[in-house]
Amino acid sequence: MESTWLTGNSASHWKIEVSVVLATLFLAFSSVWAQSFPQSGQGGLLQLTDIGQERELTAKRTGPSSRDSAETAMDLAPAHGPGKRLLFISSAIQDAGTLARVTEKNVSVIRYTPRTTSMAELVAKAREILAGERAISIGFAVHDHGENRFYLTASETVSLGSSLSQEGQRRFWRDMGALVEENGRIDLLACKLAAGNQGKLLMAALEAASGRRMAASENTTGNMAAGGDWFLEVGGIDVANLYFIPNQLPLYNGLLLSQVQKLTDDTETSDLFGYSVSLDGERAMVGAIYADPGGLNNKGAVYVFDLEDGTWTQTATLSADDGEANDNFGNSVSLHGDRALVGAFRAESNKGTAYIYSLSGDTWVQTAKLTANDGVNGDFFGYSVSLDGDRALVGANQAAIGGQLFRGASYVFDFSGGTWVQTAKLIAHDGAASDNFGISTSLRGERALVGAYYDESGIGAAYVFERTGSLWTQTAKLTADDGTPGDRFGCSVSQDGDRILIGAYGDESLKGAAYIFELAGSTWTQTAKLSPLNGIADDLFGHSVALSGDQALIGAKATDREGIVDQGAAYLYDLSGSTWIQTAELIANDGAVADNFGTSVSLDGNRAVIGAVSMSSPSGAAYVFQPDSSSIPMVTTQAVSDIKSTTATGSGNITDLGSPNPMAHGVCWSTSTNPSLSDTCTDNGPASVTGLFTVNMTGLSPKTTYHVRAFATNTSGTGYGEEGTFTTSEAKGTFYILPNDKGSATAIYLE
């Protein structure tokens, strides 16, 4: 974009021919200007953030559709005039930022974060934008949860059952319908919402609740190259021409769902693929304990997937070099960089083994086989494993200790001098028969965490061990404050830093729970008990757990959804201040009966992998989830200074660069309201830091009122500050009278 702009009447000097000689000429111009800027949070900015420090709701509108195809501006002001349309875009869908940027100029776009936004907030924002008017249509670009249901907010999945039975959802659709003209329509942009008879019934239920016509798709909605389209079969509506700029819509490369990819193995047999999962960065491993490599029944295998060019691709299949039938290799797996640890708890007549694999070039090589020095048949060594750098922790939950059957043990191995050596055997100081110490394990540096889910008649416990020098010492026994027999506390464990997460799937009649413990000084203290907002008995919440920083992921493999028995679910929690808040319920898009989604979970940063062993389908699956982490910059408009007749100094303050890739920042101005990148702007280039900035505004007209907004752009879009106004001064200066050879004079004015 040009750094300066000139209007036709803004020349810095002008001259007048006069027919008589003027002895003196004096012109006085009064300097008159005014400026006003709304206070923070007022004016044309449609943005609601930081509600209770946990909600984010952002509304914006794209600039004119006539802008250049490379333009990515989004105007934060609502559309006005006849034919107004609103489009809600969930940040959970793939490539949500691009979809928002390619909307038409007569569409008011409301981007929102579903996990922290309520239905009431969506209604309130729509009312605010419409300002007493009614829309010709309101669209929802959301992601589905399989056929005939979609994810609206963290606590609300819309389906036939919920639309008919939940008063909150019926009120939401009634309120939305009231904001649409009587002959208007509500458009649902998501995959397969209207498919089959259930889909038709869902549409009928939503029409009854809203009092307006509904439009939805019977197939995949989204980018055509990815297998989708923009036609809503129920309603016969092509939304590509209603909400979007058709020639820019191909820039959107996603489908309307948040599940990034479904991972499967290379067979169609009942492998129990997804029995275990482990994630590290852009690599995932998935265990399939009933796989039959080499024709050996239930020998087991582990599949390696790497993220390549945005797609998770299977790059290797691992199996034990000396494996036999029924070893169940892959029942546990732990990945750390280019090294993996895999358990095979039924190997060697249930004595159990574990295997180390290392990546050499492009090939995964088995480099070690681990066994307990004192192992015997029936120990189940390898039932749980955890790997951290050059150290491995392996659970043997049915090992006998001092004649006490199934008391359990865990073993530490260290890599030294090119060899893996057993360096410690861990047992609970107060252990007893049937405790199953080692049912779960987690290793981080010098700390080991081991679950014993049948301690004290199934109340359960978890033990913390610390390494000092070469010795491992039990430093804590963790139990639930409200533990009761049968809770199975310790069935799953995870740790990160000085925080521990422990599952108890038997709590409250198998509804399940999970517990957070924090280390303060030398004492571990229970700081939270987590349970799902919609949990019921027999969900088995806590069967699997994963902890990463301030996020916790918990599997509930027996959860029923919309009559689908044991479909399974997983729940994401975020720490807000000192409170853990459920921020998402994750469900497979194609979930079916007995999938047991949530059998295994792994979390690394903002990416999750969730296993579904699928007792009813051929081989099971694992699902990758990742939220849309893109965000536009945040900027405020500062007062214009040094205002003259044709120039001024604009200013802004970038408070958040957003993500990713800063591209531009500056100030836009116009004689019309809500100036955007389609108007006159000065661009200072990519912003590398937050803070104040100034720009030179040139080419202004004297005695003219301008509207001004600061802006900042990254690849997710453009953020604008509040709108301000200022008025340029009148032109004033000096006339010079110069004689010419025609007996007249030329008057020249210089400012």
N, C-alpha and C positions, 0 to 999 in steps of 0.2 A: 504494500500500500504506500502511496506517496506520503512524504513527510510534511509537505506543505500543500495547501489548496488555495486557489485564488478565485474570487467571484468577480463577475463582470464589472462591478462598480466599486472595486476596492483598490484602484491604482494609487500609488503613493504620491503622485502629483498629477495635476491637470493644468491645461492652459486655455485662455480665452482670448480670442481676437476682439479688439474694441476699435471703433472708428474715430474716437476722439482721444486726445491726450488727457490722461488723468494725472493730476498733480499729486494727489494723495488718495490712498484707499485704506480704510481700516475696517476689518471685519472682526467682530467679537463673537466668540462661540462660548456658550455656557457648557461647562462640563457636568453632564448629568449621567449617572449610572446607578444601577441598583443590582444587588445580588441576593439570592436566598438559597439556602441549602437545608433540606429536611434533616431532622435529627436522626441519629442512627436507628435503623429499624423502621423508618417511616418512608413516605414517598412512594416511588414506583417499584420498589423492590418487593417482589412476591417471594419471600423466603422465610421459612420457619425452621429454626435450628436449635439444637441444645435444649429440647424440652425435657426438663427433669434430668439433664445430662445424659440422656439415653435415646432421644428421638431426633430424627432428622427428616424434614419434609421440605423439599425444594421445588418451587414452581418457576418455570421459565417458558419463554416462547421464542421460536426461531425468528430470524430476520426475514426480509422479503424474499419471496421465491425467485425473484429475478436476479438474485445475487449470483456471483460467479460460482461455478460448480465446485471450486476448491474452497469456497467460504465455509467456515464452521461456526459462524456466530450464532448465538441464541439470545434473543431479547427477553428480559425477565418480565416484561409487561404483558398483561392479558390482551387477547385479541378483542376487537370491538366491531360493532356493526352487524348487519344481518348475516344469518348463516353461521353463527358462532359454534365452534366445536371444541370440546375438551378432550384431552388424551392423557390418561394416567399411565405412566411408564414405571414399572417396578424395576428397581436397581438389581434385582436378583436375576433378571433374564440375561442371556448372553449379549454382550456388546450393547448394553443399554444406552451408553453415551452416544454412540453413532446413531442409533434409532432416533434419539431426541433431536439430533442435529439435522436430520433430513425431513423434518415435519414442515408442512405448508405454513404460510404466514398467517392464515386465518384460523390456526389451531393454537389453543392455549395448552401448553404441555406442563404437566405436573409430574416431576420425577420424585419418587419417594422410596425410602428404604423400608421394605415390608416388615423386617424383623423388629423395627422400633417405631412403627406408625400404627395408629389405631384406625378403625373404620370411622369413628367420629371425626378424627382429624381430616380424613379424606373428604368427608361431606362438608366440613367447615371450610376447607380450602376451595372446593368447587363453588360454594356459595359466595365466598369472598371474591373470586374471579368474575363470576357472573353478575354480581352487584345488582341483584334484583331482576335480572333478565333470565331467560331460559334458553338452553342450548338446543340446537337442532339435532345434535347427537353427542353422546359421551362414550369414549372408548377406553378400554382397559387392556394395555399390553402387559400381560402377566405370563407366568410359566405354569404349565400343567403339572398334575401329579398322576399322570396316566390318563386314560380316557375318562371323560365326564367329570372331572374335578380340577380345580386350579387353586393355587396358593395366592391368597389376597394379602393377608398380613400374618404376623408371627403366630397369632392365636386363631386365625380363621382360614380354613381351607373350605372353599365353596364346592358343594356337591349336592346331589339330589337330596340326600338325607338331611344335610345341614340347612339347606334352603327351605325345606318343609318344616323342620322341627325347631330351629334355633331362632328365638325372637330377635336376638341382636342382628342376625343376618337379614331377617325379614324387614326389620326397621331400616337397615342400611339401604336395601334395594328400594324400599318405599321412598326414602328420602332422596335417593338418586333419581328415581323416576319423576319426582316432583320438580326436579331441576331441568327436565327435558320437555320440550314442547309436546303438546298432545299428539301430534302426528310424527314426533321424533322417534329416536331409537337409541338403544344402548348396544354398543358393539364390543364383543369379547374377542380379543386377539390372543389366542393361545391354541395349543395343539389339541385336536381331536375332542374338543369339548362337546360337540353335538353329534358325535359318532354313535350309531346304533340307536336302539330303542331307549336306552338309558339317557342318551344325549338329548333325544327329543323330549323326554319327560323333564330333564333338567331345564331345558329352555322354556317349557311350559310353566314350570314352577317359578322361574325367575320373572317371566312375563306377568304371572299372577301377582307376585310380590311387588314388582315395580310399577305395574300398570302401563308399561310401555313395551313396544316391540323389541325383541332381542335378536341379534345376529351373531353367529358363531360358526366355527369351522368344523367340518367332519374329518379333516385330515391334518397334515402338518402345516403349521403357519410359520412363515419366515422366509429367509433367503432362498431363492429358487435353486441356486447352485448347490445348496445344502439339502435339497429335497423338499423345500417348502413352497408355499405360494401365499398370496394375499387376498384370496377370494374366500368369503364366508358363505358357505353353501346354504346354511339356514339363514335366510334373509336375502340371499342373492346379492351381496354387497361386495364390491371390489374396493377394499380399504386403501389400496395403493394410491388411488386417485382422490380419496377423500381426506386423508390425514397427512400424506407424504408428498414430497417432490419426486415424481416418478423417475426422472433421469438420475436422481441422486440415491434413490432407495437401494440400488445394488451395492452401495457402500456398506450397508448393514449386512454383516456376514454370519449372523447367528440365527438360531431358532428360538422360539419363545418358551424357553425352559432354563432352569439354572443348573440342573444336573449336567455336568460337563461331558461325561462320557461313561458308557457302560463297558466294563472289561469282562471278557469271557475267555475260556481256554479253547483249545483246538480240537475238542472232541464233543460228542453229543451224548456221552454216557453220564451216569449219576456219579460224578466225581466229588461232589461237595466242594466244588470250587468256591472260594470265599470263606472257608472255615477259619483261616487266619489271614491277616493283612498287615503290612508294614509300609510306611511311607517316609521317605527322606528326600526333601527337595523335589526334583523332577524325576524321581524314580519310585516305583512301587513294586512290591512283591505280594503275590497272592498264593496261598496254599490250597491244594486240592487233595485231601487225604485219601480219597478213593480212586485217584487216577491210576491207570494201569500201564505205566511205561514198560516197554519190553514184553507186554503181555502178562505181566505179573499182577494179579488181582489185588487191588487196594494197596499197592506198593506206595503210592503217593508221589506227588510232584509239587514243585513251586514254579510259578510263572513270573517272569521279570518283565515289567513294562517301563518304558522310558518316554518322557514327553519330548516329542520331536516336531518342530514346526506347528505347535498348537494341538497336536494329536498324540494321544497315548498309544504307543505301538509296542506289541509284544516283541521283545528282543532276545529272550532266552527262556529255556525250560530246564529246570534243575531237578535231578534225582540222584539218590545215593549210588555211588559206584558199586557198593556191595549190598545194595538193598534187596529185600526179599518181599514176597507177597505178604500183605497184611501188616506191613511196617507202619503204615499211616504217616509216612514222611510228609512234612508240611503241616502237621497239626499245630505247630507254633513257628513263627518266623520273626526275626528282628533284623532290620537293615540299618547299616551305618556307613554312608559313603559308598566305597567300592568293595565293601565286605558285608557278608550276610551270615546269619546264624539260623540254622533250621533244625527243629526237633523232629524225632521219629520215636515217639514214646512206646510203641508196641514192637519195636525191633528187638531181635534176639530174645524171643519169648517174654516180651513185656518188660525186659530189663531196661530197654530204651537206650537211644544214642542221640547225639547231636552232631551236626556237620557245619564246618566253616567253609565258606566259598569266598573267593577273591576274584575281582575283575582284572584280567590280564589282557591289555589291549581291548579287543572287542569280545573277549571270551571269558565266561565265568568258569573258574576252575575250582574243584574241590581240593582244599589244601589241608584239611585236618578232619579227623573223626574224634569226637570227644565222648568219653565214657567215665563213669565214676570209678575211682580206685577200688571202692568196696561194694560196687553194684552187684545186685543179684536179680534173678528173675522176679518180675512183678513190681519193680520199683517205679516204673513209669518215668524214668529219667528222660528229660526232653519234653515233658508235658507242657512246661512253660520255658521260654528263653528270653534273654535280654542281652543286647550287645552295645557296648560303648567303647569305641576305639579299640585298644589292645586288651580289653577285658570282656569276659563273657560270664553270664550268670545263668545257670540251668537248674530248673526245679525238678525234683523227683518226689512227687506228692504222696506216693504210696510206699515209700521206703520205710522199713521197720527200724526203729531206734531202740536199742536196749530191750528187745523183745516186744515192744509196743507196735503192733501192726498199723500200717497206714498213718503213722505219726508224720512222716515226711521229712525231707531235707532239701537243701539247695547247695549247689557247688559253684565255686568261683574258679575260673581259668584265666591265666594271664599269658600273653604272647611275649616270649622272651627268647632272644637269640634265634629267631626263626622257628620256634616251637611253641605250641600251646601246652601249658603245664597246669595241672590242678594245684591251686595254691591255698584253698580253704574249703571246708565243709561247714555250712551254716545250719544250726538247729535251734529251735526255740527253747529258751531256758525252762519254761514251764510247760513244754509240750506234753501231749498225751496221745494215746492211741486214737486213731481216726481223725486227727486234726487236719490232715491233708495239707500240712505246711509245704509250700512249693507249688500249690495249685496255680499261683500267679506270681510273677516276678517283674521287677523293674530296677534297672541299674543306671546310675548316673555318677560317673567318676568314682569317688571314694565312698559312696553310699549305696547300699542295697536295700530294697524293699521287697518283702515276701509275704504273700497272703496265706492264711490258714483258715479256710472258710468254714471248717467244721469244729473249730475250737469251742469248748463249752457248749456241747450239744447243738452246734450249728449257729450259735450267736455269731461266731466268727471273730477273727482278729487279723491284724497285719503287724509285721515286725520290721523295725528299722535297725540296720547294722551299719557301722561306720568303720572305716579302715584307718588305723593309726600305725605307721611303720609298715610292718608286714602282718599285723594282726587285725582280724575282724572282730568287732565287739558289738553285742546287742545293746543298743542305746535306748530303745523305746518299744513298747507294745501299745498299738493303737486299737481302740475299740470304739464303737458308736455310743454316744451318750444315752441313746434310747434303745440299745440293742436287746433283742429277745430271741429265744431259741428259734432256729429256722430262718433267720435273716440272711445267712450266708455272706456276712460281711467279710471282705477279703477275696471274694470270688474273682475279682479283677482289680488290678492296681496300676497306677501310673504316677510318675513324679516329674517335676520340672523345677529346678532351683530349690528353694525352701518351701515348696508347696507339694502336697500329696493329694491324690484323688483315689478313693476306694469305692468299689461297687458292692452293693448288697441286694442282689436280685430277689431275695426272699422276703424282704420287708413288706409289711402290711398285706399279707395273703398273696405274696408273689407280685404285688404291684411293683415293688422294687424301689431302691433309693441309691443315692451316691453321696459320699461325705468328703468335704474338703478339710484338710488339716494344714496349719501353718506353723513354721518354726519361729519361735520368739526366744532368743537367747539359746538355751539348751533344751527348751520344752516344746513339744508338739501339742498344739491345741486345736480341737475341732472348731472350725469357724463357720461352717455351713452344712446344711443337709439339703440336697437337691432331689426334687421329684417332679415329674412332668405335670404341666397344668391340666392336662386332660387324661392323666393316667388312671387306670383301673386295675383291679385284681388280675393276676396272671399275665401281666405285660412283660415281666422279667426285665424291667428297667434296671440298668446297672450290670447286666450280664457282661458287657464289655465297656471299657472306659479308656479315654486318652486325654492327656493334659498337655497344653502348649501355651506357655505364658499365662495370659489372663483369659484363656478360653478353655473350656472343657467340652468334650464330646462323649456322649453316653448312649450306648445301644440298648434298645428294648425290643428284643428279637421276636417276642410273641404278641406284640401289639396288634389288635384288630383295627382295620380301617374300612368304614363304609361297608360292613358285612363281610369283608375279606379277612378270613380267620388267619391269624399268625402271619400276616403280611410283614409286620415288623416296621420299626421306625428308629431314628436316632435323633437326639436332641442336642442342640448347641447352646451353651451358656457363656455369657460374657460377664466379667467382673466390672461393675460400675461403682466407683467409689469403694465401699466396703461390702457391697451387695452383689451376689451372683444372680443374674437375670436370664431366664430362658429367652433366647433371641431367635431361635429357628427350630422348626420340626422338619427333619429331612426324611423324605419317603421316595422310594424308587418310582420313576415315571410309569413303569410297566409292572408295578407290583401285583403279585398274585397270591393265591392261597398257599400257605406254608412256605413262603419264600424265606422267612426268618431273617429279613433284612435287619442288620444290627448285630448279627452273630459276632462279628469282629469289627473293630474300628481303629483307625489311626489318624492322627492329626498332626500336621506340621505347618505352623503359621496359619494362613487363611485357606489352606487346602486340606481336604479330608478324603479318605478312602474308607468305604463301608462295605463289608462283606455280607452276602445273602446266599446261604448254602442251598436254598431252594429245594426242599424235600419233594416238591411236586413237579418240578421241571427238570430237564435233562441233566444239567451239570452245575448250576449255580452261577453266580456273577459277583462282581465287585463294582462299586459305583464311585466315581470321582465327583466331588462337589467343590466348587470354588465360587465365592461371591464376586460380584462386579466391584473391583476395588478402585475403579476410576472415579475421579471427582474433579469438578471444575474449580478454578481458582476463586478465592474470596478477596474482594477488593472494596474499599470505600472511596467515595469521591470527596476530595478536599476543596476548600474555597479557592476560586479563581483569583489571582492577584495580578498586580501590575497591568491593570486594564486600561487600554488606550482605544483610539478610534478604530484601529485595524489589527491590533495585536493584543495578546494577553498571555498569561502564564497559567496553565492548567496543572492540577496536582491530584495525586491519588495515593492510597496506602494499601499495599498488598498485605493481607493478613494471613493468607494460606495459598501456597503455590498450586495446591491440588496435585493430581496425578493422572497420567504421566506427562513428561516432556513439555516444559514451558515453551511457548512459541512466540508470544508477543505481549506487550502491555503498553498502555498509553491512555489517551483521552479522546473521546468522540464528542462532537457537538453538532447542533442543528437548530434551525428556527422552529422545528417541530418537536413534540415531546418524545421522550425515550430514544435519544440518539443511539445508534448502534454502529457496527462495523460497515454497514451499507451507507452510512453518512460520512461526513468529513472527519478524519481522525489523524492524530499524530501518533506514530508507533515508535516506541523506544527499543523494539526488538525483544528477544526472549528475556524473561526476568530470572535471575539466578538466585536472588534472595528476597525475602519479604521486607517490607518497610516502605517509607515514603519515596515518592518520585515526582518529578516535574517535567512538563513538556512545553514547548513553544507553540502557541496557537497563532497562526498567521492567516492573512487573507480574510479578515473579518470586515464587516461593513459598519460604518459609523452609525451611532444611535439605533442599534439593533439589539433586541433581546435574544439571547441564545440559551438553549438547554444543553447541559453538559453532563457526561458520565465518564468516570474512569473505567477502564476495562483491563482484564488480563486473560490470556488465552493459553490453553494447553491442548493436547490431542483429545481430551475428553469434552472440550467445548470452551465457551467464553463466559466468564463471570463479569457482571457489571456492578458498579457502586450505585448508591442512591443518586437520583437525578437532582441537579442543582441548576440555577439560572444566574445569568449575569447580563448586564447591558453595557455595550461599548459606549464610549464618549463621543460627543460631536467632534468633527474635524476642526482643528484650529491651527493657525500658522501665520505666515507672512507672505504678502504679495510683493513681487518685484516688478516694476514697470520699466520695460525696455523699449526704446524707440526702434522703428524699423525704417526701411528705405521707401516706404509707401506713404509716409507722412502720418502714419498712425502708430499705435503702440501695442505691444504684446504684454498681457498681464500673466505672470507665472506665480502659482501658489505652491509653496513648499511647506509641508507639515514640520 
